[in-house]
Amino acid sequence: MSQSYPGIRSGDVVMPSIGLGTWQLENGAAQVMTEKALEVGYRHIDTAQIYGNEQDVGAALAATGVPRGEIFVTTKVWVDKFADGDLQRSVDESLKKLRVDQVDLLLLHWPKPKPALAETIAALNAVKADGRTRAIGLSNFTSTLMQEAAALSEAPITTNQVEYHPYLSQKTLRATADKLGASLTAWSPLAQGKVADEPVLKAIGAKYGKTPGQVTLRWQVQQGVVTIPRTKNPARLAENFAIFDFELTDEEMAQVYALARPDGRIGDWIDAAYKWDAE
Ligand SMILES: NC(=O)c1ccc[n+]([C@@H]2O[C@H](COP(=O)([O-])OP(=O)(O)OC[C@H]3O[C@@H](n4cnc5c(N)ncnc54)[C@H](OP(=O)(O)O)[C@@H]3O)[C@@H](O)[C@H]2O)c1
């Protein structure tokens, strides 16, 4: 796969470092924004079965002039489809909606105690083995669960897509992903827009003529984290993509890391008992 911006080694694939997040892009917005993102230069689109917009992303993939082989498409299997057989059928449905024979990356959307992880990981490996996905990975797995999944999996676990932005450290998961040769992919990378008001990010951005959002996305890719900001505003597509013409100093990287705080988490799983990594 070739694209004109840096990729991030993730298990057995290289993921384009920035992608378009499509959560909450509804009523055709995912089609419009995917097409526009591809025009801007994005080569990575993140969707999920549960977002209800795979068919819109599929319509964009069918309409664009960008060859399929240049676009990294990620989708996710929802938790009610984790049993052997259900998972494979669910992937077929996703492929049909996306109008492709293969996705580039298939993620388990959230960890779930039943069925056993071994059964779900085996099913995930089966769809990779028969070519329905090029790579497999996880989303919202803790460090312990990520290591368990990696130990159970024949194929490398490429990435763990988790909430990650300046207000949330994710130190433990970053180290675990590193150890496993996987990447982290940052969801809610802009803290759902909150970074725009952050004085530290504004001050760093002023030096380079960049917005707090751009500084944040740069900070993520510069540390080897894949990032998938979402916008429904075409102008912001270009803004969020313009992060490859400047570099943060070590001191600036440290200033952004220092914004992490214990109550920085935004999103949570419906199971209130779910225990994230402490740091
Ligand atoms: N795996 C999971 O469980 C999971 C969970 C959540 C999200 N995700 C994925 O991660 C993607 C991104 O996360 P997210 O959608 O929660 O949040 P996000 O990307 O952090 O933030 C999106 C919000 O920020 C605004 N925004 C976009 N660019 C901006 C900029 N440069 N400056 C200031 N504000 C900006 C957008 O508003 P406008 O639309 O007005 O620009 C939108 O309200 C999702 O779309 C989805 O693909 C995955």
The ligand as an SDF file (V2000), in Angstrom:
LIG
                    3D

 48 52  0  0  0  0  0  0  0  0999 V2000
  -13.2140    2.0890   19.0190 N   0  0  0  0  0  0  0  0  0  0  0  0
  -14.0360    2.8180   19.7390 C   0  0  0  0  0  0  0  0  0  0  0  0
  -14.6460    2.3610   20.6990 O   0  0  0  0  0  0  0  0  0  0  0  0
  -14.2140    4.2500   19.3770 C   0  0  0  0  0  0  0  0  0  0  0  0
  -14.8650    5.1250   20.2610 C   0  0  0  0  0  0  0  0  0  0  0  0
  -14.9900    6.4650   19.8760 C   0  0  0  0  0  0  0  0  0  0  0  0
  -14.4850    6.8770   18.6470 C   0  0  0  0  0  0  0  0  0  0  0  0
  -13.8690    5.9900   17.7910 N   0  0  0  0  0  0  0  0  0  0  0  0
  -13.3230    6.4010   16.4790 C   0  0  0  0  0  0  0  0  0  0  0  0
  -12.4990    7.5480   16.6540 O   0  0  0  0  0  0  0  0  0  0  0  0
  -12.9690    8.5940   15.8260 C   0  0  0  0  0  0  0  0  0  0  0  0
  -12.6720    9.9430   16.4360 C   0  0  0  0  0  0  0  0  0  0  0  0
  -13.1940   10.0680   17.7440 O   0  0  0  0  0  0  0  0  0  0  0  0
  -14.4130   11.0370   18.0970 P   0  0  0  0  0  0  0  0  0  0  0  0
  -15.2660   11.1200   16.9160 O   0  0  0  0  0  0  0  0  0  0  0  0
  -15.0000   10.5410   19.3680 O   0  0  0  0  0  0  0  0  0  0  0  0
  -13.7560   12.4110   18.5200 O   0  0  0  0  0  0  0  0  0  0  0  0
  -12.6090   13.4340   17.9980 P   0  0  0  0  0  0  0  0  0  0  0  0
  -12.1180   13.0790   16.6690 O   0  0  0  0  0  0  0  0  0  0  0  0
  -11.6540   13.5660   19.1370 O   0  0  0  0  0  0  0  0  0  0  0  0
  -13.4160   14.7770   17.9680 O   0  0  0  0  0  0  0  0  0  0  0  0
  -14.4150   15.0430   17.0340 C   0  0  0  0  0  0  0  0  0  0  0  0
  -14.9960   16.4050   17.3980 C   0  0  0  0  0  0  0  0  0  0  0  0
  -13.9710   17.3960   17.3090 O   0  0  0  0  0  0  0  0  0  0  0  0
  -14.3230   18.4040   16.3810 C   0  0  0  0  0  0  0  0  0  0  0  0
  -13.0930   18.7120   15.5990 N   0  0  0  0  0  0  0  0  0  0  0  0
  -12.6200   18.0720   14.5000 C   0  0  0  0  0  0  0  0  0  0  0  0
  -11.4610   18.6120   14.0910 N   0  0  0  0  0  0  0  0  0  0  0  0
  -11.1910   19.6260   14.9490 C   0  0  0  0  0  0  0  0  0  0  0  0
  -10.1440   20.5530   15.0570 C   0  0  0  0  0  0  0  0  0  0  0  0
   -9.1260   20.5780   14.2140 N   0  0  0  0  0  0  0  0  0  0  0  0
  -10.1890   21.4450   16.0730 N   0  0  0  0  0  0  0  0  0  0  0  0
  -11.2180   21.4490   16.9580 C   0  0  0  0  0  0  0  0  0  0  0  0
  -12.2390   20.5860   16.9200 N   0  0  0  0  0  0  0  0  0  0  0  0
  -12.2310   19.6700   15.9230 C   0  0  0  0  0  0  0  0  0  0  0  0
  -15.4400   17.8490   15.5380 C   0  0  0  0  0  0  0  0  0  0  0  0
  -16.3590   18.8620   15.2130 O   0  0  0  0  0  0  0  0  0  0  0  0
  -16.7410   19.1670   13.6690 P   0  0  0  0  0  0  0  0  0  0  0  0
  -17.4060   17.9350   13.1530 O   0  0  0  0  0  0  0  0  0  0  0  0
  -17.6680   20.3410   13.7870 O   0  0  0  0  0  0  0  0  0  0  0  0
  -15.4560   19.4730   12.9780 O   0  0  0  0  0  0  0  0  0  0  0  0
  -16.1010   16.8470   16.4850 C   0  0  0  0  0  0  0  0  0  0  0  0
  -17.0850   17.4880   17.2860 O   0  0  0  0  0  0  0  0  0  0  0  0
  -14.4590    8.2680   15.6840 C   0  0  0  0  0  0  0  0  0  0  0  0
  -15.0640    8.9730   14.6440 O   0  0  0  0  0  0  0  0  0  0  0  0
  -14.4060    6.7890   15.4800 C   0  0  0  0  0  0  0  0  0  0  0  0
  -14.0210    6.4640   14.1550 O   0  0  0  0  0  0  0  0  0  0  0  0
  -13.7290    4.6910   18.1610 C   0  0  0  0  0  0  0  0  0  0  0  0
  1  2  1  0
  2  3  2  0
  2  4  1  0
  4  5  1  0
  4 48  2  0
  5  6  2  0
  6  7  1  0
  7  8  2  0
  8  9  1  0
  8 48  1  0
  9 10  1  0
  9 46  1  0
 10 11  1  0
 11 12  1  0
 11 44  1  0
 12 13  1  0
 13 14  1  0
 14 15  2  0
 14 16  1  0
 14 17  1  0
 17 18  1  0
 18 19  2  0
 18 20  1  0
 18 21  1  0
 21 22  1  0
 22 23  1  0
 23 24  1  0
 23 42  1  0
 24 25  1  0
 25 26  1  0
 25 36  1  0
 26 27  1  0
 26 35  1  0
 27 28  2  0
 28 29  1  0
 29 30  1  0
 29 35  2  0
 30 31  1  0
 30 32  2  0
 32 33  1  0
 33 34  2  0
 34 35  1  0
 36 37  1  0
 36 42  1  0
 37 38  1  0
 38 39  2  0
 38 40  1  0
 38 41  1  0
 42 43  1  0
 44 45  1  0
 44 46  1  0
 46 47  1  0
M  CHG  2   8   1  16  -1
M  END
$$$$
